[in-house]
């Protein structure tokens, strides 16, 4: 019984370590940078060189005279056309 418990604990520990390493790796690749003003929000990712950005999404907002958002448009960056 003790061997079975030890094996299960070891396997669970290894699985937890792998999940943590995978999550850390994903977060390092997906560092998002947000640039926002009153009318738009641009979401970019930090490139591997740590110095340049690649745009991913752009959101444009329109408001009425009371300041309520009336329209929201979302755009996805096209890397091939650079638009």
Secondary structure, DSSP 4 states (H G I P E B T S, - for coil): -HHHHHHHHHHHHHHHHHHHHHHHHHHHH--EEEEE-SSEEEEEEE-TTSS-EEEEEEEEEEE-TTS-EEEEEEEE--TTTT-
